[in-house]
């Protein structure tokens, strides 16, 4: 079920905050990613809030085959996916792939948040992001730069969502620092799903 930004923060903030206390990764950044990747909770099959890929060799109860959109710089990469639905050139040197691919699944939402943190802490390509600590924009900029998603506008979208998360996250910013969003703008909170994606736009592997 899709939640409003306020309700999404109220429901999942405790998981993001617990993760920040354990890892030093910004709770705001964590929740912003969860909001974008799940479409504010509307698309989180198997409690998958972060769109982390699984391997075909992972235990069957820990993975699920879902439809996703990827952006690649070559049109001949269909062999990377279990099933290709379509490949469309969106501009010179960039192709949009609609494919089926394996994603992780979890028993609980909490498990998804915990695995998300572990993914960053154990993956050297995100070392710069982890060093950004509790600065949400610095963390997310490095995450995007490291290739967490193939959508070239990934960081811009996350930056917009960060402001929404900060508006409702306890103790993040004072009311005087908040620029109120008109109700219509809040309802139109951006997500990959409102732009035609059915599951998160993701990288090609966890390596």
Protein Blocks (a to p, Z undefined) as FASTA:
>chain_A
ZZdfklmmmmmmmmmmmmmmmnopafklmmmmmmmmnonolacghhianopacdfkbcfk
lgccdddddddfbfklmmmpmbdfbdcdfbghiacddddddddddfbfklmmmmmmmmmm
mmmklmmmmmnmmalklmmmmmmmnopamcfklmmmmmmmmmmmmmmmghkbcfklpccd
dfklmmmoccfklnopabdcddfbfZZ
